[in-house]
Structures are given as C-alpha cells and as structure tokens.
Amino acid sequence: MRRPRITRPSSPRAVEAQAEARPAAMPAARQQAAALVSLTLGSLALAALALAMPCPAAHAAPAAAAAPVPDEWLTPAERDGFRSTPSYDDTVAFLGRLAAASPAIRLERFGVSPQGRDMPLVVVSAEGAFTPDAAQRLARERGKPIVLIQNGIHGGEIDGKDASLMILRDLALGRLPQVLDAATLLVVPIYNVDGHERTSPFNRPNQDGPQAGMGFRTSADGLDLNRDHLKAASPEARAVLDLFNRWRPHFHVDDHVTDGADFDWVLTWSWAEAPQLAAPLDAWMRRHMPPVLAATEAAGHPNGPYVSLLDDDDPAQGISSYVGEPRYATGYYPLRNRPSVLVEMHSYQPYGERVRANRDFLVALLGEVGRGGADLVAAVAAAEAATVGRGRAGAEPSAVALGWQAGGEPGRIRVPFHDWYPDDSVALGVPILRYHDAPRPVEVPWLHEPVPVATVARPRGYLVLPGWPQVEARLAAHGLRVERLEAPAEVAVESIHVAAADFNADPYQGVHRAASMQVQRVAERREVPAGSLWVSAAQPDFAVAVQLFEPEAPDSLFSWGLLSTVVERKEYIEPRVLEPWVREMLQDPAVRRRWQQAQEADPALAGDARARWLWWYRQTPSWDDTVGLLPVLRVMAVPAAWTTTAWRPVAAGPVAPGPLAAPQVPEAGEED
C-alpha cells in the first residue's frame, strides 16, 4: 500500500478567489502581511501586527547564504532533496563531523534512552564556554544568554532537527557569525531518540513528508514526552530537566509540526503571555518577537499564531493559541521564569519548505536574542528575584494560580484558511470537514490571553512528610531547593484533604487521571516528624512546587493519579465488631445529635447499610484519619525555630548490604 498524497480538490470558489491566490514567490513582508492582521489587544497581537510593518534589513533572516554550500557539507536531508530525514546514526555522524571541523561546537550526551541510545546535545560557544559555569559567567559578565532549542520531542515531527543541522553546518563553516555571537547555544537535535528510530512512511499520515518515512510520536514505552514535563515519569523527561537544572538557559524553543486545519501559513507560533509569564519576560517578548516574525515573513515564509479551532466543524468560529498546561514544554518553562516559544510547522506544506522556514525563523530569533541578550538576562534575573521576594517570610500575602486557560476579550485576526466544505464520508458515514486548494482568508476571533482558572493563597512553603518516594523523585528531578527537618516540630499548617475523588476509567499516559475531586484545606497544628522535607517559597522555581502539590492543579501529582493511595481505605472493621461500639456511642447525646443531623442532611443514609457502616466506622478510634490526607502540608508562616539541613536525594534502587543501623535509645536519665 502506498502512502496517500496530501491533496486538495479544486474549489468551486476558484474563480472568485484567484485574485487572492498565493503567489509562487512571496514578496518581502508578504505584501504588508495582508493575510494576517486585523488584530486587537495582547502581546501576540502586537507580534503579529509587526508583520505589517516594514522589516529592517538588519532583522531579516537570510533565505539563502551568499555562496552555495559545498556538496560535502550538505545535510543529509538537503542531499536527498528533502525526500528523507537522516537516521539517528547518520544524524550523530554528521554532528560529529561538524564538531571536528569547528572549535566552537561540542557534541556530548545529556541522557540515555530506555532503548540504550545516547541523547545528543550540541553546545555552541564562540568562547569555548562548554560548561554550565562558563556559560553562566558569560551571561553575568557580558549579557550573553543561553538558548535551548529542543527538537523531535515527537519522533515524526522532525523539521526542527533538519533545520538545526543546516544552522549548525553554517556555524561550523563560519557563515552565520551573528548567530555565533548571539548566545551560548544548546541544541537537542533529537529528544525522543527511540521514537525517532521507529521509522515508517506511514507514520503521521496527515504530514507531507519526508516521503521516505519519519519516526513515531511516542517513546518506546508509549509515553508522549510532551505530556511529561511536570510528572517526569520518563527517563527522557528526567534527562531534559537535568539539562535545564545544570545549564539554566534563558530562552527555550520547542520545535513541532502540527496538522488539523488547513491554511496558507507554513509556520505557526505561540508563547505564554503575562500573567502566566512573568512581567519582565513578557515585556521582552513584546519588544523582540515582532522583528523575528517580520524577518521570517520577509524571507518568504508566511506565518501566524498557532491554530487550534474553537469549532472543529467551522473554522469561521475562531482559533485559540493557548500554550497549554505544564505537562507541555511551553506551559512548563514559564513556571521556571523562562520564555518558551512553541514552533508548529504546518504539516500540509512540503517538507523542504517547512524545514527552510523553520531554519530562517531560528536564525532570525537567535539574531534578535543577540541584539537583546543583556536585556533578556536581566529580565530572567528580575523575574526570579520577584518570585523569591513574594515567597519570603515577611512578604505581603499574595495568590498563586493553579491553572490557566485562553480567555479574556478575544482579539481578531485574518487567517488565510483554505476554502472548506462539508463532504459525506464513506469511511465514517457522516459529513466531515474538507479543504479546497483555493484560499479563503477569514477574519475570526482569536483567543490567546491567559486567564487564571483558580487561585489559592501563596504559602511560605510546603512540608512533605517522609515515606513518599514518588514525591521525593519529582523534587529531585525539578531541581527544587529542599531542606530536611532534623528533629520533630509542632507546626501551624494547612493540611490538604481530598474526598469524593473520581478517576477516569481509561488510562492516559499509563495512569488513571483524577476526573473530579473535593478539596478542603484545614488550618491546624501538627506534629511533623524528623525527616520531613521543607520546600521554601523563597526560591525561583517555586511555581513548580505549587503545580506538583496543589491537587486541583491540572498536572499535580494527585491529578495524575500518583498519590491516589491517599483516598484508599486500607483497614476494615467487621459489622459485628462495630456494633457494640455504636450502641455505646449512642448513649452520648452529642453523638446521637450528629447521627440525626447526618440523616437529615442525606435522606438516603438511613436505608443504605454500607453508608451507615462507613459513617459509624469514621466515629471510632480505629478509623484511619490519614484517608484523604495528602502527604504535603501548606505552611503559611515559617516557624521561628526549627532545625533543617540540605537534603540529598537517595538514589533509587536496592541498598547495598551492610550492618543494621543502631537504634536511637535514650541515655540513662533522659525521658523516653
């Protein structure tokens, strides 16, 4: 069976639309970006509006180098006319040649995949700053930022890899000095290395090339790595988090390929805006992204914001460009006070055109990072300092958002859709949406401004009770600063209780997510045991802890079902054992009154034997009062006196045999 070609039938509107048809060669600034703009508020709107402005020559991304690339330095994709993308081995071999040819390029690994492949990382530095300390020193002393470009998180969406190979080749040959001077560059050419090697021409059937085949979406064990940034269940996610923790780049790029609606843009983009993104970083993006988009347009690549249809059956109803929850890269890195740009190449465009557009966008972006590098470094520092300040013991009370959604007043944007029509489907037996080849640009509502879904009072930190390795593993993976209580302490806390939790029947990412829950926070004093972990709010990445621990957050440990044991009852009381206790308790007027009130509140209780059993069981001293209690306590005021030391995570795996630790027995004369 052959892979079907992606084609569009001729449109009945072709005659009327012919005047609007896309020209074979795009003029500079795409005729003042008529396909894009009729926009309103927001930083993305300002960014798109910049496409309507003249593009300064200094900001233009070169569509082609001044001289042709020597044949021996063509990338594998270029050599094959973009019919194919190189395998993992061929990619690494080409990168090795580049590293050998240039003292500014170093090839190393940052992790190992479940199938045993090294996860490659390319470090580019004109100054030879090939370590995190050296690169951060350049950032402090010279305002030279660190930029992380992540490609191939979905193994078949590999445009960014081939675009990055072209850029790295040009750097090795001295052809892009402005990029070399702009930043210390970290390039992950293939993130999902195992999925990348599960190659087939029938993968990603909605994507136009590479025709020889492409990789598979998920990791070897079926995880979507772009749903794993916060829960960090995969070795790949833990590796990329460790990469970030060590290098702490100032800017992140996430290269993808998208399908869905059909339109004329070859490249779409999105990023978090304020207040989801810290204000200093939002201000930097507002200033510096418009020239990047204008330069990409001027290089011949029509582009616009990421398109997610509000109504899958009617594009005219509008689009959303929301970057998503922290399971996604572009929703995660703003938690760590970093801007993250989502690049979504349009899958229905030819592969070579997509790769060249991706390449020119990255070159323009890196050039602009170079022009605003010192400001970017300062914006990151200001955002981190603000987070630390809000978490200090004496800071004014404030709120933290638990989730975001695209909302606010919709903007308006002209999207160069292809003409669409309903068509009866032989396969589905119902009408489906199909597209003609002729353009049908439409001005539609555009949602992109983040609006908080829920907020809670910002704690001064969290206490994590001992004995929860799945929690400790995430604290370590995200590089949070953690201390350990050396002695028991009585602390005023807010305990978090979860009830009526309902979990999805079908698994997602290998777990059963919480579909609904009731959450209660109770102010009380608790004896916290030695060995509990203290996660202070006065640290730059505290928003990560909030998302992990507050159960209503969309990607919290509880939402992912990783703490579901807290809602399970572990003990049982026989009705015949319960009966004497109930008879005795009913002699107490207060208990009789509570029982009467419970029946009045729930008329079905009296006739439900199991519900009655559970109600009475809860009244006994045998009831486990940790049912529904999360092992994380909110601390609203830091105690004046407690003893903590730096926490060192214990490596997973079996403990080496050795002598039994001596018990801590009180000395003679000491109280027990």
C-alpha positions as CSV (number, residue, x, y, z in Angstrom):
1,M,0.0,0.0,0.0
2,R,1.3,3.4,-0.9
3,R,1.2,6.4,1.4
4,P,-1.6,8.6,0.2
5,R,-0.5,12.0,-1.1
6,I,-2.0,15.1,0.7
7,T,-4.0,16.8,-2.0
8,R,-6.9,19.3,-2.1
9,P,-9.6,19.3,-4.8
10,S,-10.2,22.4,-6.9
11,S,-12.6,24.8,-5.3
12,P,-15.9,26.0,-6.7
13,R,-14.8,29.4,-5.4
14,A,-11.7,29.3,-7.5
15,V,-12.8,32.0,-10.0
16,E,-13.6,34.5,-7.2
17,A,-10.5,33.5,-5.1
18,Q,-8.0,33.6,-8.0
19,A,-7.0,37.2,-7.2
20,E,-6.2,36.1,-3.6
21,A,-4.3,33.0,-4.5
22,R,-0.8,32.6,-3.0
23,P,1.9,33.8,-5.4
24,A,4.7,31.4,-6.3
25,A,7.3,33.6,-4.7
26,M,6.4,35.5,-1.6
27,P,7.2,39.3,-1.7
28,A,9.1,40.9,1.2
29,A,6.8,41.3,4.2
30,R,4.1,39.3,2.4
31,Q,2.5,42.4,0.8
32,Q,2.5,44.1,4.2
33,A,1.1,40.9,5.8
34,A,-2.4,41.4,4.5
35,A,-3.1,37.7,5.3
36,L,-2.5,38.3,9.0
37,V,-3.6,41.4,10.6
38,S,-6.8,43.0,11.8
39,L,-5.8,42.5,15.4
40,T,-6.6,43.8,18.9
41,L,-5.0,43.6,22.3
42,G,-2.2,41.4,23.7
43,S,1.4,40.7,23.1
44,L,0.8,38.1,20.4
45,A,-1.4,40.6,18.6
46,L,1.4,43.2,18.7
47,A,3.8,40.5,17.5
48,A,1.5,39.6,14.5
49,L,0.9,43.3,13.9
50,A,4.7,43.8,13.4
51,L,4.4,41.7,10.2
52,A,2.5,44.6,8.7
53,M,5.4,46.9,9.4
54,P,8.5,47.2,7.1
55,C,11.1,44.7,8.0
56,P,14.5,46.3,8.7
57,A,17.3,44.8,6.8
58,A,19.2,44.2,10.0
59,H,16.4,41.9,11.2
60,A,15.9,39.9,8.1
61,A,16.6,36.2,8.2
62,P,18.7,35.3,5.1
63,A,16.7,33.0,2.9
64,A,20.0,31.8,1.4
65,A,23.6,32.2,2.1
66,A,25.8,34.4,-0.1
67,A,27.6,31.4,-1.6
68,P,26.4,27.9,-2.2
69,V,27.2,25.3,0.4
70,P,30.0,22.9,-0.7
71,D,28.5,19.5,-1.6
72,E,30.4,17.7,1.1
73,W,28.7,19.9,3.7
74,L,25.1,19.5,2.6
75,T,23.0,18.0,5.3
76,P,21.6,14.5,4.6
77,A,18.1,16.0,4.0
78,E,19.5,18.6,1.6
79,R,21.5,16.0,-0.3
80,D,18.3,13.9,-0.7
81,G,16.2,16.9,-1.8
82,F,14.3,16.7,1.5
83,R,12.8,13.4,0.5
84,S,14.2,11.9,3.7
85,T,15.5,12.8,7.1
86,P,18.7,11.2,8.4
87,S,18.6,8.3,10.9
88,Y,19.8,8.7,14.4
89,D,23.2,7.2,13.4
90,D,23.5,9.4,10.4
91,T,22.5,12.5,12.4
92,V,25.1,11.8,15.0
93,A,27.8,11.1,12.4
94,F,27.0,14.5,10.7
95,L,27.2,16.3,14.0
96,G,30.5,14.6,14.8
97,R,31.9,16.0,11.5
98,L,30.7,19.5,12.5
99,A,32.3,19.2,15.9
100,A,35.6,18.1,14.4
101,A,35.5,21.0,11.9
102,S,34.8,23.8,14.4
103,P,36.3,24.6,17.8
104,A,33.1,26.4,18.7
105,I,31.0,23.2,18.5
106,R,31.0,20.3,21.0
107,L,28.9,17.2,20.8
108,E,28.0,15.3,24.0
109,R,25.2,13.4,25.5
110,F,22.7,14.5,28.2
111,G,21.0,11.3,28.9
112,V,20.4,7.7,27.8
113,S,17.0,6.5,26.4
114,P,15.2,3.4,27.6
115,Q,16.4,1.5,24.5
116,G,20.0,2.5,25.3
117,R,20.6,5.3,22.9
118,D,22.6,8.4,23.9
119,M,20.5,11.5,23.8
120,P,22.7,14.0,21.9
121,L,23.4,17.6,22.9
122,V,25.2,20.1,20.7
123,V,26.8,23.0,22.6
124,V,27.9,26.0,20.5
125,S,30.1,28.7,22.0
126,A,32.4,31.2,20.3
127,E,34.3,31.5,23.6
128,G,34.5,27.8,24.2
129,A,32.1,28.0,27.2
130,F,31.2,24.4,27.1
131,T,30.2,24.0,30.8
132,P,27.3,25.5,32.6
133,D,29.5,27.5,34.9
134,A,31.4,29.1,32.0
135,A,28.2,29.9,30.1
136,Q,26.6,31.4,33.1
137,R,29.7,33.5,33.7
138,L,29.4,34.9,30.2
139,A,25.7,35.7,30.9
140,R,26.6,37.6,34.1
141,E,29.6,39.4,32.8
142,R,28.7,40.0,29.1
143,G,25.0,39.7,29.0
144,K,25.3,36.7,26.6
145,P,22.2,34.4,27.2
146,I,22.0,30.7,26.9
147,V,19.3,29.4,24.4
148,L,18.0,25.8,24.4
149,I,16.5,24.6,21.1
150,Q,14.6,21.3,21.6
151,N,13.7,19.2,18.5
152,G,11.9,15.9,17.9
153,I,10.0,15.5,21.2
154,H,7.6,13.7,18.9
155,G,9.8,11.4,16.8
156,G,8.0,12.1,13.5
157,E,7.9,15.9,13.9
158,I,11.5,16.3,12.8
159,D,11.6,19.6,10.8
160,G,13.5,21.3,13.6
161,K,16.2,18.7,13.5
162,D,17.0,19.2,9.9
163,A,16.7,23.0,10.3
164,S,19.1,22.9,13.2
165,L,21.6,20.7,11.2
166,M,21.6,23.4,8.5
167,I,22.3,26.2,11.1
168,L,25.0,24.2,12.8
169,R,26.6,23.4,9.5
170,D,26.6,27.1,8.6
171,L,28.1,27.9,12.0
172,A,30.9,25.4,11.5
173,L,31.7,27.0,8.2
174,G,31.7,30.5,9.6
175,R,28.6,31.5,7.6
176,L,26.5,32.9,10.5
177,P,28.7,35.0,12.7
178,Q,25.8,37.0,14.1
179,V,24.3,33.7,15.5
180,L,27.6,32.6,17.0
181,D,27.9,36.0,18.7
182,A,24.3,36.0,19.9
183,A,24.2,33.3,22.5
184,T,25.6,30.1,24.0
185,L,23.5,27.6,22.1
186,L,22.3,24.3,23.3
187,V,20.7,22.2,20.6
188,V,18.9,18.9,21.3
189,P,18.7,17.6,17.7
190,I,16.5,14.6,18.7
191,Y,14.8,14.5,22.0
192,N,12.7,11.3,21.5
193,V,15.5,9.2,20.1
194,D,13.7,5.9,20.4
195,G,10.5,7.2,18.7
196,H,12.7,8.8,16.0
197,E,14.0,5.3,15.0
198,R,10.6,3.7,14.7
199,T,10.5,4.9,11.2
200,S,7.8,4.3,8.6
201,P,6.4,6.2,5.5
202,F,3.0,5.5,7.1
203,N,3.7,7.3,10.3
204,R,2.0,10.7,10.7
205,P,-0.4,10.2,7.7
206,N,-1.5,13.9,7.9
207,Q,2.0,15.1,7.2
208,D,3.5,16.0,3.8
209,G,7.0,14.4,4.1
210,P,9.6,13.4,4.4
211,Q,8.3,10.9,1.9
212,A,10.8,8.2,2.8
213,G,9.5,8.0,6.3
214,M,9.6,9.6,9.7
215,G,9.6,8.5,13.3
216,F,6.8,7.7,15.7
217,R,5.1,10.1,18.1
218,T,5.8,8.4,21.5
219,S,8.7,6.9,23.3
220,A,9.5,3.2,23.2
221,D,7.1,2.5,26.1
222,G,4.3,4.6,24.7
223,L,4.7,7.9,26.6
224,D,4.0,11.2,24.9
225,L,7.1,13.1,26.1
226,N,5.3,16.4,25.6
227,R,2.9,15.5,28.3
228,D,5.6,14.6,30.8
229,H,7.4,17.8,31.8
230,L,5.9,18.1,35.2
231,K,5.2,14.5,36.3
232,A,8.6,13.4,34.8
233,A,7.8,9.8,34.6
234,S,10.1,9.0,31.7
235,P,13.9,8.8,31.7
236,E,13.9,11.2,28.8
237,A,11.9,13.9,30.7
238,R,14.2,13.5,33.7
239,A,17.2,13.9,31.4
240,V,16.0,17.1,29.9
241,L,15.1,18.5,33.3
242,D,18.6,17.7,34.5
243,L,19.9,19.5,31.4
244,F,17.9,22.6,32.3
245,N,18.8,22.4,36.0
246,R,22.5,22.3,35.1
247,W,22.6,25.0,32.4
248,R,19.5,27.1,33.4
249,P,19.1,28.5,29.8
250,H,17.5,31.9,29.5
251,F,15.3,31.0,26.5
252,H,13.6,27.8,25.2
253,V,12.4,26.9,21.8
254,D,10.2,23.8,21.2
255,D,10.0,22.7,17.5
256,H,6.9,20.7,16.4
257,V,4.8,20.0,13.4
258,T,1.0,20.5,13.5
259,D,-1.9,19.3,11.4
260,G,-5.7,19.9,11.8
261,A,-7.0,23.0,9.9
262,D,-5.6,23.8,6.5
263,F,-4.3,27.3,5.8
264,D,-1.6,29.2,3.9
265,W,0.9,29.7,6.8
266,V,3.9,27.4,6.7
267,L,4.9,28.2,10.3
268,T,2.8,29.0,13.3
269,W,4.0,30.1,16.8
270,S,2.8,30.8,20.3
271,W,4.2,31.5,23.7
272,A,2.8,32.3,27.2
273,E,1.9,35.9,27.9
274,A,1.6,37.7,31.2
275,P,0.4,36.9,33.8
276,Q,1.2,33.3,33.0
277,L,4.7,34.5,32.0
278,A,6.5,36.9,34.4
279,A,6.0,40.6,33.5
280,P,9.7,41.3,32.8
281,L,9.8,38.4,30.3
282,D,6.5,39.3,28.8
283,A,7.9,42.8,28.2
284,W,11.0,41.4,26.5
285,M,8.9,39.2,24.2
286,R,6.7,42.1,23.2
287,R,9.7,44.1,22.2
288,H,11.8,41.4,20.5
289,M,9.5,38.9,18.9
290,P,7.8,41.2,16.3
291,P,11.1,41.7,14.3
292,V,11.6,37.9,14.3
293,L,8.2,37.2,12.8
294,A,8.7,40.1,10.3
295,A,12.1,38.7,9.2
296,T,10.6,35.3,8.8
297,E,7.9,36.7,6.6
298,A,10.3,38.8,4.6
299,A,12.4,35.6,3.9
300,G,9.4,34.2,2.1
301,H,7.7,32.2,4.9
302,P,4.1,33.2,5.7
303,N,3.5,32.7,9.4
304,G,0.9,33.3,12.1
305,P,-0.2,32.3,15.5
306,Y,-0.8,28.6,16.4
307,V,-4.2,27.5,15.2
308,S,-6.5,25.4,17.3
309,L,-10.0,25.6,16.0
310,L,-12.7,26.6,18.5
311,D,-15.2,24.6,16.5
312,D,-13.7,21.7,14.6
313,D,-16.6,21.8,12.1
314,D,-16.4,25.6,11.3
315,P,-13.1,27.5,11.1
316,A,-15.0,30.8,11.0
317,Q,-15.8,30.4,14.7
318,G,-12.3,31.3,15.6
319,I,-9.0,30.0,16.9
320,S,-7.1,29.6,20.2
321,S,-3.3,29.8,20.6
322,Y,-3.2,28.7,24.2
323,V,0.2,27.2,25.1
324,G,-1.2,24.5,27.4
325,E,-0.7,23.2,30.9
326,P,2.7,22.5,32.5
327,R,2.7,18.9,31.1
328,Y,3.7,20.7,27.8
329,A,7.1,22.3,27.4
330,T,5.7,25.7,26.6
331,G,3.5,25.6,29.7
332,Y,6.3,24.3,31.9
333,Y,9.2,26.6,31.4
334,P,7.2,29.8,32.3
335,L,6.9,28.2,35.8
336,R,10.7,28.4,35.9
337,N,10.7,32.1,34.8
338,R,11.7,31.4,31.2
339,P,10.1,32.3,27.9
340,S,9.4,29.3,25.7
341,V,8.4,29.7,22.1
342,L,6.2,27.0,20.5
343,V,7.0,26.5,16.8
344,E,4.4,24.5,14.9
345,M,5.3,23.9,11.3
346,H,2.2,23.3,9.1
347,S,2.2,19.6,8.2
348,Y,0.3,20.0,4.9
349,Q,3.1,22.1,3.4
350,P,6.0,20.3,1.6
351,Y,8.8,19.1,3.8
352,G,11.6,21.2,2.3
353,E,9.6,24.4,2.5
354,R,8.9,23.6,6.2
355,V,12.5,23.0,7.0
356,R,13.7,26.1,5.3
357,A,11.1,28.2,7.1
358,N,12.0,26.6,10.4
359,R,15.7,27.4,9.8
360,D,15.1,31.0,8.8
361,F,12.8,31.6,11.9
362,L,15.5,30.2,14.2
363,V,18.2,32.3,12.6
364,A,16.1,35.4,13.0
365,L,15.2,34.5,16.6
366,L,18.9,34.0,17.5
367,G,19.9,37.2,15.9
368,E,17.2,39.1,17.9
369,V,18.3,37.3,21.1
370,G,21.8,38.6,20.4
371,R,20.5,42.2,20.0
372,G,18.5,42.0,23.2
373,G,20.7,39.5,25.1
374,A,21.7,41.6,28.0
375,D,18.0,42.7,28.5
376,L,17.0,39.0,28.3
377,V,19.5,38.0,31.0
378,A,18.3,40.9,33.2
379,A,14.6,40.1,32.6
380,V,15.2,36.5,33.7
381,A,17.0,37.7,36.8
382,A,14.2,40.2,37.6
383,A,11.6,37.5,37.2
384,E,13.4,35.1,39.5
385,A,14.0,37.8,42.1
386,A,10.3,38.7,42.1
387,T,9.3,35.1,42.7
388,V,11.8,34.8,45.6
389,G,10.6,38.1,47.1
390,R,6.9,37.1,47.0
391,G,7.9,33.9,48.9
392,R,9.9,35.5,51.7
393,A,8.6,35.3,55.3
394,G,7.8,39.0,55.5
395,A,6.3,39.4,52.1
396,E,2.8,40.7,51.6
397,P,0.2,38.0,51.2
398,S,-0.4,37.0,47.5
399,A,-2.1,34.4,45.4
400,V,-0.8,31.8,43.1
401,A,-2.6,30.5,40.0
402,L,-3.4,26.8,39.9
403,G,-4.3,26.7,36.2
404,W,-4.8,28.9,33.1
405,Q,-7.0,29.0,30.1
406,A,-7.2,31.2,27.0
407,G,-9.8,33.8,27.8
408,G,-10.3,37.5,28.1
409,E,-11.7,39.6,25.3
410,P,-11.0,37.8,22.0
411,G,-8.8,39.5,19.5
412,R,-9.5,39.5,15.8
413,I,-7.1,38.0,13.2
414,R,-7.3,37.3,9.5
415,V,-6.4,33.6,9.0
416,P,-5.5,32.6,5.4
417,F,-7.6,29.4,5.5
418,H,-8.1,27.2,2.5
419,D,-11.7,27.0,1.4
420,W,-13.5,24.4,3.4
421,Y,-16.7,22.5,2.8
422,P,-18.6,19.5,4.4
423,D,-18.3,16.3,2.5
424,D,-20.0,13.0,3.1
425,S,-17.5,10.4,4.4
426,V,-17.6,6.9,3.0
427,A,-15.4,5.8,6.0
428,L,-17.4,7.5,8.8
429,G,-20.8,7.6,7.3
430,V,-21.3,11.3,8.4
431,P,-20.2,14.6,6.9
432,I,-16.6,15.6,7.5
433,L,-14.7,18.9,7.0
434,R,-12.5,19.0,3.9
435,Y,-10.5,21.8,2.2
436,H,-10.1,23.0,-1.3
437,D,-6.8,24.3,-2.7
438,A,-8.0,27.9,-3.2
439,P,-7.6,30.4,-0.3
440,R,-10.4,31.6,1.8
441,P,-9.0,34.2,4.2
442,V,-11.4,35.0,7.1
443,E,-11.2,37.4,10.0
444,V,-12.0,35.3,13.1
445,P,-12.0,35.6,16.9
446,W,-8.6,34.8,18.4
447,L,-8.1,33.6,22.0
448,H,-4.6,33.8,23.4
449,E,-4.6,35.8,26.6
450,P,-4.1,33.6,29.7
451,V,-6.7,33.8,32.4
452,P,-6.3,32.0,35.8
453,V,-8.8,29.2,36.3
454,A,-8.3,29.0,40.1
455,T,-6.0,30.6,42.7
456,V,-5.0,29.9,46.3
457,A,-3.2,31.9,48.9
458,R,0.6,31.6,48.4
459,P,2.1,29.5,51.2
460,R,5.5,30.3,52.6
461,G,6.5,26.7,51.6
462,Y,5.5,23.1,51.8
463,L,6.3,20.3,54.2
464,V,6.5,16.9,52.6
465,L,6.0,14.0,55.1
466,P,8.6,11.2,54.9
467,G,7.9,7.9,53.1
468,W,6.7,9.2,49.7
469,P,9.5,8.3,47.2
470,Q,7.3,9.3,44.2
471,V,7.2,12.9,45.7
472,E,10.9,13.0,46.5
473,A,11.7,11.8,43.0
474,R,9.9,14.8,41.5
475,L,11.5,17.3,43.9
476,A,14.9,16.0,42.8
477,A,14.0,15.9,39.1
478,H,12.9,19.5,39.0
479,G,16.0,20.7,40.9
480,L,14.0,22.4,43.7
481,R,15.9,23.6,46.7
482,V,14.9,21.2,49.6
483,E,15.9,21.0,53.2
484,R,15.3,18.2,55.7
485,L,13.9,18.6,59.3
486,E,16.5,17.2,61.7
487,A,14.1,16.9,64.6
488,P,10.3,16.7,65.1
489,A,8.5,20.0,65.2
490,E,5.0,21.2,66.0
491,V,4.0,23.5,63.2
492,A,0.9,25.5,62.3
493,V,-0.1,24.2,58.9
494,E,-2.9,23.9,56.4
495,S,-3.5,20.2,55.7
496,I,-5.0,19.3,52.4
497,H,-7.8,16.8,52.4
498,V,-9.2,15.2,49.2
499,A,-12.6,13.5,49.1
500,A,-15.1,12.2,46.5
501,A,-12.2,11.6,44.1
502,D,-13.3,10.1,40.8
503,F,-10.7,8.7,38.4
504,N,-11.0,8.1,34.7
505,A,-11.7,4.6,33.7
506,D,-9.4,4.7,30.6
507,P,-5.7,5.2,31.1
508,Y,-3.8,8.2,29.8
509,Q,0.0,8.2,29.7
510,G,-0.2,4.9,31.5
511,V,-2.1,6.2,34.5
512,H,-5.7,6.9,35.5
513,R,-6.1,10.6,35.9
514,A,-8.4,12.2,38.5
515,A,-11.6,13.4,36.8
516,S,-13.0,15.3,39.8
517,M,-12.4,15.8,43.5
518,Q,-13.4,17.8,46.5
519,V,-10.6,19.6,48.3
520,Q,-10.6,21.1,51.8
521,R,-7.7,22.9,53.4
522,V,-7.8,22.8,57.2
523,A,-5.7,25.2,59.4
524,E,-4.3,23.2,62.4
525,R,-1.2,22.4,64.4
526,R,0.5,19.2,63.6
527,E,3.5,17.3,64.9
528,V,5.8,17.0,61.9
529,P,8.3,14.1,62.1
530,A,12.0,14.4,61.6
531,G,12.9,13.6,58.1
532,S,10.1,15.7,56.6
533,L,11.2,17.9,53.7
534,W,10.9,21.7,53.6
535,V,10.3,23.3,50.2
536,S,10.6,27.1,50.7
537,A,8.6,29.5,48.6
538,A,11.6,31.9,48.6
539,Q,13.2,30.2,45.5
540,P,13.0,31.0,41.8
541,D,11.2,27.8,40.7
542,F,8.6,27.7,43.5
543,A,5.7,27.7,40.9
544,V,6.8,24.1,40.0
545,A,6.1,23.0,43.6
546,V,2.7,24.7,43.6
547,Q,1.8,22.8,40.4
548,L,3.0,19.5,41.9
549,F,1.3,19.7,45.3
550,E,-1.9,21.6,45.0
551,P,-4.3,18.8,44.0
552,E,-6.6,21.0,41.8
553,A,-3.7,22.0,39.5
554,P,-4.2,20.2,36.2
555,D,-0.9,18.3,36.3
556,S,-0.5,17.9,40.0
557,L,0.8,14.6,41.4
558,F,-2.7,13.9,42.6
559,S,-4.3,14.8,39.2
560,W,-2.0,12.3,37.5
561,G,-3.1,9.5,40.0
562,L,0.4,9.3,41.5
563,L,-1.0,10.0,45.0
564,S,-4.3,8.1,44.7
565,T,-3.4,5.7,47.5
566,V,-4.4,8.5,49.9
567,V,-8.1,8.1,49.1
568,E,-8.0,4.3,49.5
569,R,-9.2,2.7,52.8
570,K,-6.6,0.2,54.0
571,E,-8.3,-1.2,57.1
572,Y,-11.7,-2.8,57.7
573,I,-14.0,-3.3,60.7
574,E,-16.4,-6.2,60.9
575,P,-20.0,-5.1,61.5
576,R,-20.2,-7.4,64.5
577,V,-17.1,-5.7,66.0
578,L,-18.6,-2.3,65.2
579,E,-22.0,-3.0,66.7
580,P,-21.0,-2.8,70.4
581,W,-19.2,0.5,69.8
582,V,-22.2,2.0,68.1
583,R,-24.5,1.0,70.9
584,E,-22.1,2.5,73.4
585,M,-21.6,5.7,71.4
586,L,-25.4,6.3,71.1
587,Q,-25.5,6.8,74.8
588,D,-23.8,10.1,74.2
589,P,-26.3,12.9,73.4
590,A,-23.7,14.7,71.2
591,V,-23.2,11.6,69.1
592,R,-27.0,11.0,68.8
593,R,-27.4,14.6,67.6
594,R,-24.6,14.2,64.9
595,W,-26.2,11.0,63.7
596,Q,-29.6,12.6,63.4
597,Q,-28.2,15.6,61.6
598,A,-26.4,13.3,59.2
599,Q,-29.6,11.5,58.3
600,E,-31.4,14.8,57.8
601,A,-28.7,16.0,55.5
602,D,-28.7,12.8,53.5
603,P,-32.2,11.1,53.5
604,A,-30.8,8.1,51.7
605,L,-28.3,7.4,54.5
606,A,-30.9,5.6,56.8
607,G,-31.7,3.0,54.2
608,D,-28.1,2.4,52.9
609,A,-26.4,-0.2,55.0
610,R,-22.9,0.4,53.6
611,A,-23.2,4.1,54.0
612,R,-24.3,3.6,57.6
613,W,-21.4,1.3,58.3
614,L,-18.9,3.9,56.8
615,W,-20.4,6.7,58.8
616,W,-20.1,4.9,62.1
617,Y,-16.7,3.5,61.3
618,R,-15.5,7.1,61.0
619,Q,-16.6,7.8,64.5
620,T,-14.5,5.0,66.0
621,P,-10.8,5.3,67.2
622,S,-10.0,2.6,64.6
623,W,-10.7,4.9,61.7
624,D,-7.6,5.8,59.7
625,D,-7.6,9.6,59.8
626,T,-4.9,9.8,57.0
627,V,-7.5,8.7,54.4
628,G,-7.8,11.6,52.0
629,L,-4.9,13.5,53.7
630,L,-2.2,14.5,51.2
631,P,1.4,14.0,52.5
632,V,2.0,17.7,51.8
633,L,1.3,20.4,54.3
634,R,1.0,24.1,53.4
635,V,3.0,26.4,55.8
636,M,1.6,29.9,55.9
637,A,4.1,31.2,58.4
638,V,7.6,29.9,58.8
639,P,8.3,28.8,62.4
640,A,10.9,30.9,64.2
641,A,12.9,27.9,65.4
642,W,13.4,24.6,63.7
643,T,16.5,22.8,62.5
644,T,16.9,21.9,58.9
645,T,19.8,20.8,56.8
646,A,20.3,20.5,53.0
647,W,18.5,17.4,51.6
648,R,20.4,15.0,49.4
649,P,18.1,12.7,47.4
650,V,18.6,9.0,47.9
651,A,19.4,7.2,44.6
652,A,16.7,4.8,43.5
653,G,17.5,1.1,43.5
654,P,18.4,-1.6,46.0
655,V,20.5,-0.6,49.0
656,A,23.9,-2.3,49.3
657,P,24.1,-4.9,52.1
658,G,25.6,-3.7,55.3
659,P,25.3,-3.6,59.1
660,L,22.0,-2.6,60.7
661,A,21.9,1.0,61.9
662,A,21.9,1.2,65.6
663,P,18.6,2.3,67.2
664,Q,18.5,5.7,68.9
665,V,17.9,4.7,72.5
666,P,17.7,7.5,75.2
667,E,20.6,7.6,77.5
668,A,20.1,6.9,81.2
669,G,18.3,9.8,82.9
670,E,16.7,11.1,79.7
671,E,13.0,11.0,79.2
672,D,11.7,8.4,76.8
